[in-house]
Amino acid sequence: MNAIQDVTDIKSGNTKAIVNVLRFSDQLTKKDVSEQTHLSFATVSNLCNEMKERNILTDVKRSGKSVGRNPNVLSLNCDRYCMIALDMQLENDLGIAILNLRNDVLLERSYDISRLKSAEEIVRFAKRTCDACVAELGLENADFIGIGAAVPAVYDSKTGLLTLSAVDLYERAPLKELLYDAFGLPPYVDNIANIRAISIHTRFPELNNLVCMDVSQGVGVGAISEGNLIRGKNGYATEVAHVPIGDPALICPSCGGRGCVELELSLGGMVRYYPEIDRSLPLFGRWEEFVRLMRLRDEKSRRIAARIGTVSGSLASILINLFDPDTFFVTGYISDIFDLIEPSFSEQIRQRSRMSVDAGLKIRSERSDPSSSVYVGLSDTVYNLWDPLK
């Protein structure tokens, strides 16, 4: 038997339903909102009046010169409510963005954090930097509804710690607790691949079944099934870093096993194919040099592309067979070379996931604009947890 919601829960749910409709539209009347939310006009009117008193929304006369009564249209005060998003996916790099309710990126910057030696130091740096950014934007009077962080790790919902992290600095870090203590805002922490999957689903809500394989600092997977992100009991669902389909000569320093796929498909793993690349460069600098060498399209780069395409395609075929998605997305920095690895990648999928291919499976590669999709995914998740009346 389902628990009966109390009046407060119902009111909060109805309010959020109204805000959801208004979030990306400024030209809806109360009648329009009533029709789209399936709430009574009286309920919509009462809740909109309350939100107007709280300065959550405003109403203005609809523009135009049509004959007869012009009803008021509703508009959210989107810039009054903001979110902070932290992109922590790369070693020695921290991305910070501030977004409003409409996912407009008001500020986006990247910082070198190579001198910082712990998750605590990074969070303190992020707080000082965000305070300066808020002042720069003149947002001191804005209401910040939450903070989200995308990490190359699994957030264990039972222990509250990060685990299986591709960045050693974050392993076993209580990041969610650290963020709350520093910022005093509701925190959200999740794996980078989950964030990308959420972002893609926000942009393409018609895709109720999708898989996102993200290859950046590590290898992660986000899966949306029937519109819901798959997490599992403790948050370990879709964890693939240790799937043993890589080179059996490679021993994983984390689990001690052989052939863990992340040893080959992570940025560091792929860069190792060119030992001549200067190891003193930061990881992203090494990756840029790797991409340059791959684009020489010589015999060596073609051989490397075939290997990476085969391993990534094998992993993709496993995921396709498990989740049966409408669309399979390849995201992260591997997208920089996807055109080079695509022949071998696609051959694995045609061979191993033939039923899905015959049923119309689509494959898409999205360049990891290293932040935009991450920030939008974080913003949407923080927004989804927000109760406008609290």
C-alpha positions in Angstrom: 0.0 0.0 0.0 1.4 3.4 -0.9 1.9 6.0 1.9 -0.6 8.8 1.8 1.1 12.2 1.1 0.4 14.9 3.6 -0.9 18.3 2.5 2.6 19.9 2.5 4.0 17.2 0.2 1.1 17.7 -2.2 1.5 21.5 -2.2 5.3 21.2 -2.8 4.7 18.8 -5.6 2.1 21.0 -7.3 4.4 24.1 -6.9 7.3 22.3 -8.5 5.0 21.1 -11.3 4.2 24.7 -12.0 7.8 25.9 -11.9 8.8 23.0 -14.2 6.4 24.3 -16.8 7.5 27.9 -16.5 11.2 27.1 -16.3 11.9 27.6 -20.0 8.9 29.6 -21.1 7.9 33.3 -20.4 4.6 33.4 -22.4 2.2 31.1 -20.4 -0.9 32.3 -18.7 -2.4 30.6 -15.6 -4.8 28.9 -17.8 -2.0 27.5 -20.0 -0.2 26.3 -16.9 -3.4 24.7 -15.6 -3.8 22.8 -18.9 -0.2 21.6 -19.0 0.1 20.5 -15.3 -3.5 19.1 -15.2 -4.0 21.1 -12.0 -7.2 23.1 -11.4 -7.1 26.8 -12.3 -7.8 27.7 -8.7 -4.8 25.6 -7.5 -2.5 27.2 -10.1 -3.8 30.7 -9.3 -3.3 30.3 -5.5 0.2 28.8 -5.8 1.3 31.4 -8.4 0.0 34.2 -6.2 2.1 32.8 -3.3 5.2 32.5 -5.5 4.7 36.0 -6.6 4.6 37.2 -3.0 7.9 35.3 -2.5 9.4 36.9 -5.6 9.8 33.6 -7.3 7.8 34.7 -10.3 6.2 37.8 -11.8 3.3 38.3 -14.1 3.1 40.9 -16.8 0.6 41.8 -19.6 1.1 39.7 -22.7 2.6 41.8 -25.5 0.6 42.4 -28.6 -2.3 44.5 -29.7 -5.0 41.9 -30.1 -8.6 43.1 -29.5 -10.1 42.2 -26.1 -8.7 41.4 -22.8 -4.9 40.6 -22.7 -4.3 38.1 -19.9 -1.1 38.2 -17.8 1.7 35.9 -18.6 3.9 34.4 -16.0 7.7 34.6 -15.8 10.1 32.9 -13.4 12.7 35.2 -11.8 15.4 32.9 -13.1 18.4 35.1 -12.3 17.4 35.3 -8.7 18.0 31.6 -8.2 21.4 30.2 -9.0 23.4 27.0 -8.7 27.1 26.3 -8.4 28.6 23.5 -10.5 32.1 21.9 -10.0 33.7 19.9 -12.8 36.3 17.7 -10.9 36.8 15.1 -13.6 40.4 15.8 -14.5 43.5 15.6 -12.3 45.0 19.0 -11.4 42.1 20.9 -13.0 38.9 22.3 -11.4 36.1 23.7 -13.5 33.6 26.1 -11.8 30.4 27.4 -13.3 27.5 29.5 -12.0 24.1 28.9 -13.7 20.6 30.3 -13.2 17.3 28.3 -13.1 17.2 28.3 -16.9 20.6 26.6 -17.2 22.2 29.8 -18.6 25.9 29.7 -17.7 26.5 33.0 -16.1 30.2 32.2 -15.5 32.5 29.4 -16.5 36.2 29.1 -15.6 38.9 26.5 -15.2 41.6 26.5 -12.6 45.0 24.8 -12.1 44.9 23.0 -8.8 48.1 21.0 -9.1 49.5 22.6 -5.9 46.5 21.4 -3.8 47.1 18.1 -2.0 43.7 17.0 -0.6 40.0 17.0 -1.3 39.6 19.4 1.6 42.1 21.9 0.2 40.3 21.8 -3.2 36.9 22.4 -1.6 38.3 25.3 0.4 39.8 26.7 -2.8 36.5 26.3 -4.6 34.6 28.2 -1.9 37.0 31.2 -2.0 36.9 31.2 -5.7 33.1 31.0 -5.9 32.8 33.8 -3.4 34.9 36.0 -5.6 32.9 35.0 -8.7 29.6 35.8 -7.0 30.9 39.2 -6.1 32.2 39.8 -9.7 28.7 38.9 -11.1 26.9 41.1 -8.5 25.0 38.1 -7.3 25.4 38.7 -3.5 21.6 38.9 -3.1 20.8 35.8 -5.3 19.5 32.7 -3.7 21.8 29.7 -4.3 19.7 26.6 -4.2 22.5 24.0 -4.2 25.9 22.9 -5.4 26.8 20.0 -7.6 30.1 18.2 -8.3 30.9 15.8 -11.1 33.7 13.4 -10.2 35.6 10.5 -11.9 34.5 8.2 -9.1 31.6 6.4 -7.6 29.7 8.1 -4.8 28.9 5.3 -2.3 25.4 6.3 -0.9 25.8 4.1 2.1 29.2 5.4 3.3 29.0 8.9 1.9 32.5 8.4 0.5 34.0 8.5 -3.0 35.4 5.2 -4.2 36.9 3.6 -7.3 38.2 7.0 -8.2 40.3 7.6 -11.3 42.0 10.5 -9.3 43.8 9.2 -6.3 43.2 12.5 -4.4 39.5 11.8 -4.2 39.6 8.2 -3.1 37.6 7.8 0.2 37.0 11.5 0.4 33.7 12.6 2.1 33.1 15.1 -0.7 29.4 15.6 -0.1 30.0 16.4 3.6 33.0 18.7 2.7 30.9 20.7 0.2 28.0 21.1 2.7 30.4 22.3 5.5 32.1 24.8 3.2 29.2 26.2 1.2 26.2 25.6 3.5 24.2 24.5 0.4 22.4 21.2 -0.4 25.2 19.2 -2.2 24.9 16.7 -5.0 27.9 14.5 -6.0 27.8 12.0 -8.8 30.0 10.2 -11.4 30.8 12.2 -14.5 29.1 9.6 -16.8 25.8 9.8 -14.8 25.9 13.6 -15.1 26.4 13.4 -18.9 23.5 10.9 -19.2 21.3 13.3 -17.2 22.4 16.2 -19.4 21.7 14.3 -22.6 18.2 13.2 -21.3 17.4 16.8 -20.5 18.3 17.9 -24.0 16.5 14.9 -25.6 13.7 13.9 -23.3 12.2 11.7 -26.0 15.1 9.3 -25.5 13.9 7.3 -22.5 16.5 4.6 -23.0 20.1 5.7 -23.6 23.6 4.7 -22.5 26.4 7.2 -22.2 30.0 5.8 -22.2 32.3 8.5 -21.0 36.0 8.2 -21.5 38.0 10.9 -19.8 40.2 10.7 -16.7 38.6 7.3 -16.2 35.9 5.2 -17.9 32.4 5.6 -16.7 28.9 4.7 -17.8 25.6 6.4 -17.3 22.4 4.5 -18.3 18.9 5.9 -18.5 16.2 3.2 -18.6 12.6 4.1 -19.2 13.5 7.7 -18.2 15.3 6.8 -14.9 19.0 6.8 -14.2 20.2 3.4 -13.1 22.1 3.6 -9.8 21.8 0.3 -8.0 21.6 -0.2 -4.2 24.8 1.6 -3.3 25.5 3.6 -6.4 27.8 1.0 -8.1 25.4 0.1 -11.0 27.1 0.5 -14.4 30.6 0.6 -12.9 32.8 -0.9 -15.7 36.3 0.2 -14.9 37.4 -3.3 -14.0 35.6 -5.2 -16.8 38.5 -7.6 -17.9 38.5 -7.0 -21.7 41.7 -5.1 -21.9 45.3 -6.2 -22.4 45.9 -9.2 -20.0 49.5 -8.1 -19.7 48.5 -5.0 -17.7 48.0 -5.5 -14.0 45.5 -3.1 -12.3 47.1 -1.3 -9.4 43.7 -0.9 -7.8 42.2 -4.4 -7.9 45.3 -6.5 -8.7 43.5 -8.1 -11.6 44.6 -8.2 -15.2 43.2 -6.5 -18.3 40.9 -4.0 -16.6 39.4 -1.9 -19.4 40.2 1.4 -17.7 43.9 0.7 -17.9 43.7 1.1 -21.7 40.8 3.5 -22.3 41.5 6.2 -19.7 43.3 9.3 -20.9 46.5 8.1 -19.2 46.1 4.6 -20.6 45.8 5.9 -24.2 48.6 8.4 -23.9 50.9 5.6 -22.9 50.9 4.4 -26.5 53.3 7.2 -27.3 56.0 7.0 -24.6 57.8 9.9 -26.3 55.2 12.3 -25.0 56.7 14.5 -22.2 55.4 13.1 -19.0 56.0 16.3 -17.2 53.1 17.9 -19.0 49.7 18.0 -17.3 47.4 15.2 -18.4 45.4 17.4 -20.7 48.5 18.7 -22.3 49.7 15.1 -22.9 46.3 14.3 -24.4 46.5 17.2 -26.8 49.9 15.9 -28.0 48.4 12.4 -28.3 45.6 13.7 -30.5 48.1 15.5 -32.7 50.2 12.4 -33.2 47.1 10.3 -33.9 46.1 12.7 -36.6 49.3 12.1 -38.5 47.4 9.0 -39.7 50.6 7.1 -40.1 51.0 3.4 -39.7 51.5 3.6 -35.9 48.5 5.8 -35.3 46.3 3.6 -37.5 47.4 0.6 -35.4 46.6 2.4 -32.2 43.3 3.6 -33.5 42.3 0.0 -34.4 43.2 -1.2 -30.9 41.4 1.6 -29.1 38.4 1.1 -31.4 38.3 -2.6 -30.8 38.5 -2.3 -27.0 36.0 0.5 -26.7 33.6 -1.2 -29.2 33.8 -4.4 -27.2 32.8 -2.5 -24.1 30.1 -0.7 -25.9 28.6 -4.0 -27.2 28.4 -5.4 -23.7 26.5 -2.3 -22.6 24.2 -2.3 -25.6 23.4 -5.9 -25.0 22.7 -5.3 -21.3 20.6 -2.1 -21.6 19.1 -2.2 -25.1 19.2 1.6 -25.6 17.6 3.7 -28.3 20.8 5.6 -28.7 24.4 4.9 -27.5 26.5 8.0 -26.8 30.2 8.1 -26.7 31.3 11.2 -24.7 34.4 12.5 -23.0 37.8 13.2 -24.5 37.8 10.1 -26.5 35.4 11.9 -28.8 38.5 13.9 -30.1 39.6 10.8 -31.9 36.3 9.0 -32.5 36.4 9.5 -36.2 39.8 7.6 -36.2 38.6 4.7 -34.1 35.0 4.5 -35.5 35.6 1.8 -38.1 36.9 -0.7 -35.5 34.4 0.5 -32.9 31.4 0.0 -35.2 32.7 -3.4 -36.4 32.6 -4.7 -32.9 29.0 -3.5 -32.4 27.8 -4.9 -35.8 29.4 -8.2 -34.8 28.3 -8.5 -31.2 25.1 -6.4 -31.0 23.5 -7.3 -34.3 19.9 -7.5 -32.9 20.1 -3.9 -31.5 21.7 -2.7 -34.8 18.9 -4.3 -36.8 16.3 -2.8 -34.5 17.6 0.7 -35.3 20.2 1.5 -32.7 21.8 4.9 -33.1 25.4 5.7 -32.2 26.4 9.2 -31.5 29.7 10.8 -30.4 29.7 14.1 -28.6 32.9 16.1 -28.1 33.3 16.6 -24.3 33.0 20.3 -24.4 34.7 19.6 -21.2 32.1 21.5 -19.3 28.9 22.5 -20.9 27.1 19.2 -20.7 28.5 18.5 -17.3 27.3 21.8 -15.9 23.9 21.5 -17.4 23.6 18.0 -16.0 24.6 19.2 -12.5 22.3 22.2 -12.8 19.3 20.0 -13.7 20.0 17.6 -10.8 20.4 20.3 -8.3 17.2 21.9 -9.6 15.3 18.6 -9.4 16.1 18.5 -5.7 15.0 22.1 -5.0 11.7 22.8 -3.2 10.7 26.4 -4.1 8.6 26.8 -1.0 11.3 25.9 1.5 
